[in-house]
Amino acid sequence: MKFLKSILLIVLLSIATSSLEARNKSKEIVIELKAPNSLVGLYFDNIHIDSDIISQEHVSELERVVLFDLNHNGKMRALKQSEMPKDQKKNTASQWRAQGVSYVISAWVREQFLTFSVFSAIDDKVCFAEDIKLTGLLNVDRGKIHQFVSHLHQDFFGEEGIYLDKILYTFKTRNVSDFYYSSVPEEIYQCDWDGGNPKQLTFEGTHCITPHPVLSKDRKSIEGFFYVSYKIGQPKIFWSKFNEKGAQRLCYIPGNQFMPCMSPKGDKVVFINDAPGNPEIFMQDFKPGVGSVGKPRQIFACRRGVQASPVFSPEGKRVAFVSDKAGSPRIYLMDIPQPGTSSSDLKPVVLTKANRENTKPSWSPDGSKLAYIAKVEGIRQVWIYDFITNQEWQLTTGGGNKENPQWAQNSLHLVFNSVGNDTCELYMVNLNQPKAVRIKTELGIKRFPVWVKKD
């Protein structure tokens, strides 16, 4: 029986690789918006080159980075050249505005310097300019482009964008001799928000899954990540710093451990452990920069059901989790119990009711929404529960099973992986724009993405 429950837990966690057999009926993922916001229109001209140092190929790559940043931030839209009249450079401010353009971005390379100039059609003047010294190294210079657009975003909207954020995910290379990829190691990787600059973080030669950020000692930045590793046979939770080799165990208790999630204050970690004979929810006190404090305690148990995927609310006082204790998997909410609280006194409340199979909750940092996965007509899709309206609504449609949605810090963007055609790719979407965009990293199987806001 314990074996069967562990298998069910793995299904709930979307860990089984058999989903790679699913066939994607549609290449395009469509997002159904409830109330799309208007986007600020920009026109970005090609980068002009007057340099013998920086190549046209390099500049073309940087143009692609600029256009990605401008088109997928949820606030702006860069009009294509094909959408503009041929004599657009002669336009006056009023003519730009008539075409839906609020800002015109010009750029040119002279010797080693890339200069951006932003003309405001709103008040008919140059409102922003920045010089960037290029190195000719793509991963370095693309980071400088992200920095430029971040400055632009701050200047336009008075808030930080997500251009400098990273995404953690798991990756395994394609092994043509193993259709199910079961013998291929799965390691933790990191990439930029657009999928560029991938970097391997673990080198264990085994399955490393479900990364989750670890707060720094000052609790103001991210210094590392939790993950589940099979390197000692059983799945156990480890944590590692970004710039240090080696990893530490979260705790030393029996059983299989899955799905670590740190509290917003960095002082607790919830996870799943099946040592009691059933997958149940445990919590470990934690001190950033130091590690675990004391022993973990069980905070929820239900012998007639399997529990999975616990996540903290933004204020850190509640957890959302998956349980099939009432039949099919649903998302439940529960206040974190005080030590010594009897299981009979715990009253988790079912949150999701629109569909019979719900998994993988992710709480938006502003607390207003919960993203999760629901099976609709046999395909797993991303759904949203809105705490303001107390309504559930479907976000994605189309073929391919969507899995593991995770919010960015701005509570606007989501990243998830989609399975189909024997692949598993990362996608990103923001709630103000109608399409998800595939994050183009290296070829292979990518799963369990999570945002990391790094200083």
N, C-alpha and C positions, 0 to 999 in steps of 0.2 A: 504493500500500500504506500509506504514512504517513497518507493521508487516511482510509482505512478504519479504521486503528488509532485515530485521533483521534476518529472517530465512536463507536467501541466504548468509548473512555474516557469520552465524554460520557454514554453509556448507563449505565456503571458508576457514574458520579457522580450519577446521577439528575437531570441537568441538562436533558435533553430535555423540552420542554413538551408533547410528544404524549401523555404519560400523563394529561393533563387530559381526554382522551376517555374514560377508564375510567368505568364506571358503578358507583356504589356500591349494592350489593344490600341493604345493611342500614345504617340510620342510626345504630345503636348499636355502639360498639366494646366488645368484651367482653375482659376480662383473665382469663387462666387462672392462678390463684395456686397455687404449690407448697405453701406453708405459711403461710397468712395469720395475722398477729398480731392479738391482741385490741386493740380501740381503747378509749380512755378515753371514757366516756359523759358528755356535758354537756347541760344544758338552758339554752338562751338565750331569754329572754323578749323580747318586742318592746321597742324603745327608747321610753320614755315621754317626752312632750314637754310642757314648761311654759315656752314661750318665744315671743316675738313677733319674734325676730330670725332664727331658723333655721326653715326651712320643713319641712313634713311630707314633701314630695317629696325634699328633700335628705337627711333622716334615713332615709327608705326606701332610698335609694341606699347609705347607709353601712351599713344593716342587711344588705344583700346582700353587701357587702364582708366584713363580719364572718362571715357564714355560709359564704362561700367559704373564707375562711382556716381556719375551724374544721373544715370538712368534707373538706378535701383536703390536709391536712398529713401524713397517714400515721400520726398518733398519736392523734387525737381524732375523735369523731363527735358532732355536735350533733343531739339528738333533736328531731323536729318536734313542734309543738304538738298535731297530730292523734294523736301517739303517746302523749300524756300524758292522765291523767284531768282532768276539768274543775276539780277543786278542788286542783290540784297545788301552789298557792301555800301551802296549809295543811300541806304534807307536813313531817314531821320528817326528820332526817338519815337515820334507819334506813329510813324509807319511800322516800326518794330512792334510797338504795342498792339497795333491793329492786326498784326499777324500772330498775336499771342506770345510774343517774346518780351520778357521783362529784363533779361540780361544777355549781353553778347560777350562771349569769351574769345579773346584772341591770344595766340601764343606763337613764339618764334624762338629758334635756337641760333645763337651766335657764339662761335667757338665752343666753350664748354657750358655755357649758361642758357637755361630755358627760362624765358620770361613769360608770365601770364599777365594779361590786362583784362579787367572786367568792366565793361561799359554798362551803365544802368540806363535803360530806356524809360525808367520810371521818373528819374529826375535829370536826365540828359547830361550825365557826366561819368567820368571814370571813377568807380567807387572802390576798386580793389586792385592791387597789383602785387606780384611776388616774383622774385628771382630765385632760381634753383640751380645750384651747381651740379651738373651731371657727372657721373663717374664712368659711364659706359657699361656698368654692371647692372643687368636688368633687375635683379632682386633688390639691389640697393636703391636704384632710381625709381622703381615702382613704389617703394615705400615713401619716397619723397613726394610722389604724385598723390598718394593717399593723404599725406600730411597737408599738402596744398588744398585739396578738396575739403579736408577737415576744417582748415582755417576759413575757407569760403563758407562752409555750412554754418560755422559759429558766427560769422559776420552777418549772414543773411537771416538766420533764425534765432540767434541768441542761445543756442544749445549745442551740445556735442553731437556729432554724428557717430557712426560706428565703423568708419573707414580704417581705424587703427586697431580695431578688435580682431581677435584671432578665433579660429574654430578648431577645437580638438575633435578628433574622430578616430575610428579604427580603420585599418587598411590591410588588405592582403592582396598579393599579386596573383595574377591569373596563372593557374597550373593546368595546362591542357590535358594532362594525364589524369586529373582528378576533377570530375565535373562538379562535385559538391564542395570542393575547396576544403574538405575536412582535414586534410593533412598539411595545409598551408598555414604557417604562423600568422597570427593577426596581431599587429602591433599598434601602439598609439602614435598618431601623427598630429601635426599642427599645420594650419595653413592660414593665409590672409583671408579676409572676409570675402574676397572674390575667387578664392581657390588657388591663388598664386603662392609661390614661395613655400611649397610643402617641405616639412622637416620631420624626420623620424625622432620620436622621443623615448621609446622603449626598444630594447634590443634583447628580448628574453627568449626568442625562438619558440614561443608557444602562443596560446590564445590570451590576449590582453584585451579586455572589453569594457564598455560603459565608463568612459572617463568622466570625471566631474571635478570642477575647479576647487582648489584649496586656497583659502585666504592667507594673506601674509600676516606677520606678527602684529603689525599696526592696524590690521583689518581694513586697509584702504586700497589694497591691490591684490592681485592673484600671484602666488609664488609657486604654485605647483598643481598637482592633480591627484585625485584618487582614481583607482581603477581596479578591476577584478582580474586576477592572473591565475592561470592553471599550472604555473611552473612547479608546484609541489604536488600536483595530481588533482587534489580538490580545489575548487574555486575559492580563493581567499582575497580579501580586500587589502590593497597596499596603497601607499601614498608616496609621491616623489616630488622633489623640487625641480624646476625647469633647468637650472644650471648646475645641478649636482648629479653624480652618478649614484646608482643604487636606490633602493626603496625600503620603506619601513612597513611592517604589518600594522594594520589598524588595531587588531585585537587577536588574542590567542584563545579562542573558544572552539569547541567542536562544531562540525557541520559545514555545509556549503554556504558560502556568503555571497550575496549579489547586491547590485544596484545601490551603491553608496550615494548619499546626498547630504551635503553640508548645510547647516542652518545659515541664515543671512548674517548672523553675528559671528559665525565661525566657531561657536563653542560647542556644537553638537553635530553628530553624524547619525542619520537613520539608515538602516539597511535591512535586507532580508536574510534570515538565517533559518535553516531547517533542522538544527540540532534537536529541538523538542519533538521531532517526528513529523512536523508539518511546517511548511514555509510561513514564518511569522515575522512581525516587525520588531526590530531591536533598535536601541539608541545608545550611542557611545559619547560620553563627554570628551571634548577635544580642546586643546589649547594650540592656536596657530603658532607656528615656529617651534613648537615643542613636540606635540603629538598627543596620543590618547592619555586621558586622565581617569584612573580607576577602571572598573570593569563595565561592560555593556549590560543594559537591562532590557528585558522584554517589555514593550509598551502596548502590544496588542496581540491577541491570539484568538483563533476561531478554528476549532478542530474540524468543523464541517465544511471548511473552505480553504482555499489557497490565497495567500496575500502576496502582493507584488508591488514594485515601483513606488515606494513612499517618497514624497517630496514635501518640503517645508513651505508654508505660506510665507509671504514676504515679511510679515511681522514676527515670524518664528514661533508662533503660539499654537499653530495647527499643522496637521499633515493631511495631504490627500494621498490616497493609495487605491490600489486595485484589489478587489476581492470577489470571489465567486461564491460567497457563503449563501447567497440567495438563489443560486442557480447559475446564471451566466455572469461573466465578469462585468463589474460596474465600478465607477469611481465613487469612493466614499470620502467624507471629511470627518475629522476627529480632532478634538482638543488634545494637546499633549498631556497625558496624565501625570500627576505627581507620583513620586516613588511610593510604593506600597498600595496603590490603588488596585482594587479588585477588578478582575476582568469582567465580572458581572455588572460593574458600575459603568463600564465604557459603552457609550451609545453613539457609534459612528452613524452619520447620516448619508444616505445615498444621494449623490448629486446628479448623475447622468441617467436619464430615463428614456431618451428618444430612440436608442438602439439597444439591442440585446448584448452586444459584445463591445466593451470599452476597455482600452488599455493605455498605458504610458502617459499619465498626466504630466503637464508642465505648467506651473503657475507663473503668470506674467509678473515681472518685478514690481509693477505699480499696483498689483493686487486686483485688477479689474477683470481679468479673464483667466480661464484655464483652457489650455489646448490639450487635446487627447486624440487617440485613435479609435475609430468606430468602424465596424464592418457594415458596408452598405452594398446590397446586391452582390455579396460575395467578395468585395474588394475593400481593403482597409483604406480609409480616408481620414484626413485631419478634420476634426470638429473643434468648435469653440464653445465654451460655456461662459456667458457674460454675467458676472455677478451683479451688475447694475440693473439689467433688465430681467435677470433670472431666466434667460432663454438659451437654448442650445441651437447652434446653426452650423451647417456644413461649409467647410472652407474649400477643400479640394474636390475635384471630380476627375474623371478620366481613368484610364487603365493603369495598372501597376500598383502594388501594395505600398502605401505610404507608412512609414514607421518613424518612431523616435523624434517627435517634434520638440524643439527647444526654443524658448524665447531669447531674444537679445535683450540687453540692458535697457533699451529704449521702449520696450513693450510694444514695438511696432513690427519688428522683423521676426520671422521664424525660420529655422533651418530644420530640415528633415532628410531622411533618405528614402528613396523610392526603388522598389524591386521590380524588375521585369526584363524579359529577353536575356536571362542568364547574367544579368548585371545588377549592380546596386550602386546608385549614384546619389550624390548630395545635391539638394535643391534648397533655394532660399526664396522667401516671398515676404512682402510687406503688405499690410492690410489696406494700404492706399492705392495699390496697383493690381491690375487684373491677372497677371501671369506669374507663375513661379519660374525662376531662372536656374538652370543647372550650373553648379559650381564646378568648373573644369579643372580638376586636379589630375594626377597621374592615373594611368589605366589600372583598374583593379576593382576590388570590392570595398566600398566605403560604407561604414555604418556608425550609429551612435554619435551623431554630431552634437556638440555643445559649444555655446559661445563662451569666450574668455575675454574679459575686458582687462587689458594690460596697460600699465603706465609706460 
